């Protein structure tokens, strides 16, 4: 793995560690508080902090995951070269598009 990918993956790991922790604490709080899906959607609708947090979460995941998958495929599958890089770029774009759509759907609903 080159130095740029190494730094990008480690940097996004820090963001993801924080984001996953906040996400799980929020879920536990909502469940223990007896909130329904409707209650949660009412709280997230139009909340810019929610949208910003989850867009950062999505961006970090869209960068972090393909780098890790790329490393695994290079080690275990012996897949190398431009085709692997393009496949991981497409995977990253897919994660980004799907994640942004999900965050926007909850923010706008």
Buried (B, 14 or more C-beta within 10 A) or exposed (E): EEEEBEEBBEEBBEBBEBBEEEBEEEEEEBEEEEBEEEEBBEEBEEEEEBBEBBBBBBBBBBBBBBBBBBBEBBEEEEBEEEEBEEBBEEBBEEBBEEBBEEBEEBBEE
